[in-house]
């Protein structure tokens, strides 16, 4: 599991359906919750995701 990969995540809670997630920090995800690798985000999009996360977290 690496930064930028897209996986399905099966979590208890709302509707309990597998949802797509983008890995932004590989050591914070419980691997038991991950299903299948679905794809990879390109570098430009991953840079944009990082910037948007910083904005949401108030780091910009």
N, C-alpha and C positions, 0 to 999 in steps of 0.2 A: 504494500500500500504506500503510495507516494503522493506528494502534493500535486494537485491538478487532476487526479483520477476521479472518475464519477462511478459511484457504487450505489447499490440499493441498500437501504437501511430498514430493518424490521424492528420497530420499537413498540412497546406496549403503549396504549393510549388511543388517541383519536383514530378511529377506524381500523387500526392495526394493519393497514396495507403497507407493503414495501414502498418507500419513497426514495427518489433519487437524491443523492447528496454529493457535494464536491468536497474532496479532502483538501483542507487548507493548512492543517498541521497534523502530521501523521501520528504523533505519539499521544493524541488526546482522544482517540476513538477506541471503544471496546470492540475488538475484532469479532467477537461473538455476535454482535448485532448486525454485521455486514453480510449481505447476501452475495450478489454477483457484481463483478466489474462490468460496467456498461460502456465506458469510453474514457477519453482523456480530453481535458480542456486545453486549447492551444495557448501558447505563452502570452500573447497579447490579451486574450480574454482573462487569463489568470491574473495578470497585472491589474486589469480593471477591477476584478473581483477583490483583490487585495486593497486597492484604493477605496472602494465602496465600503468594505468592512471597517477600515480605519475611520472613515467618515461616520459610520453608524456608531462606532465605539467612542467617538469623540476624540480621536487621536490626531485629527487633521485640523 
